[in-house]
């Protein structure tokens, strides 16, 4: 697993050098403009659940802040909302929706071979977190 983490930096540097994330932002900006701050937070959170960087929460928070931070601030999202987006985006995907290095590491420590049950429990946790963060984003934006 150490080698996997060690290889993340060149991949992330390559993605940054190719301006792939800027292209993504340019493509999604028209879709995200004009929606409420709570829905903007939720949209970025939902995007990061699917497009996550498994096993690299700090890298994911850095890129989320770099890509979507200016858009969130321009939409009037308070610092608490930005923090919730960063934490939710980088931590909820730890439980799924796809198998990741974190999941396999836990299965190895538990000497388990039941990936199916690990995915089922992960999906239940992810769905519960999606609902809870949707409520949290709505509450933070209404304060």
N, C-alpha and C positions, 0 to 999 in steps of 0.2 A: 504494500500500500504506500510505503514511503516513496518508491519510484514513481507511482502514479501522481502523487502530490508534487514531486519534483518536476514532472513533465508539464504541469499546468502552466507555469510561467511562460515558456516559449510559445505555447498555443495562445495564451491570452495576449502576449506581445504581438504575435502574428495577426490576430483578429483586430487589435488596436491599430497596427500598421496598415492593414487593408481598409480601415475605416468602415468595417462591416456594421458596427453598431451605429455609426452616424447615418449610414444608409437606411438602417432599420428605423431610426428616429425620424429621418426625413420622410419615409414612407408612412409611418403611423401618426405623425403630427397632425395632418388634416383630419384623421379619424378621431383623434382624442381632443381636439380643440372644441370648445363650446359645451363640453359636458361638465357636470357639477364636480367640485373637488372630491367629494366622496366617491363618485363613480370613477374618477381619474385614478384615485388611490387604489380602488378595487381592481381596475383594469390592469394597472401595472403589477399589482400583486398576483393576479391570475396569470398574466403573461409569464412572470418569473417562476410560477409553479411548473409550467410546462417547459419553459426554456431555461432550466436551472443549470448551474455548474455543480455537479454532484461532488461532495467532499471538499468544496472550497467556498465556504460561506463568506469569508472575508473578501475574496475576489468577487463574488457575486454582489455583495453590498457595495463594493467600490464601483463596479460597473453600473449598477442600478443608480447610484447617486450621480455618477458621471453622465449617464445618458438621460435619465429622467428627472434628476434633481432640479435643473433649471425650469423644466416644464411644470413641476409641482409647485415651485416657489412662485412662478408667474401666475399660476392658477389661484394663489392665495392660500395654499395649504400651510397650516401652522407647523412649527417645528415638531410638535408631538405627532402630527400626522405623517410627516416625513420619516421620523424615527420608526413609527409603526410600520410603514411601508417597507423600510429597509430591513427591519427585524423579521417581519412576516415573510418577506420575499426570500430571505436567506435561510430561514429555519424550518418553515412548514414543509418544504420539499424533501426534507430529511426522511420523512415517512412515506414518500411516494411522489408521484403516481407511478413512477417506473422504478425497477430495481436499480440500485446505485451501489457504489463502493461502500458507503456507510452501512447499507442494509446487509451486504455480504460480509462485512467485517463483524457485525453483530451476530449474524448467523454462525460464523466461524467460531466466535467466542462461546456461543451457546451450543456448539456442536450439533446444529440443526440442519436438516435437509429439506425442510418444509417451506419453500419459497412461496407457495400458494397462500399459506396462512399468514405469512409475513406481509404479503401484498394486501390481503383482505383487511388485516388490522391497520395497515398503513393507510389504505383508502378511507377507512372509517375515521381515522384521526384527521386526515386531510380534509374530508368533507366537514367535520365538526369545526375545524379551524377556519375553513372558508366562511362558514356561517357566522362564527364569532367575530372574525375580522371585518366582515361586511357590516355587522352591527357596530363594531368599534369605530370604523371609518365614518359611519353616519353620525355617531355621537361626537366624535372629535371635530367634525366639520360644522356641527350645529352649535358648538360652544361659542 
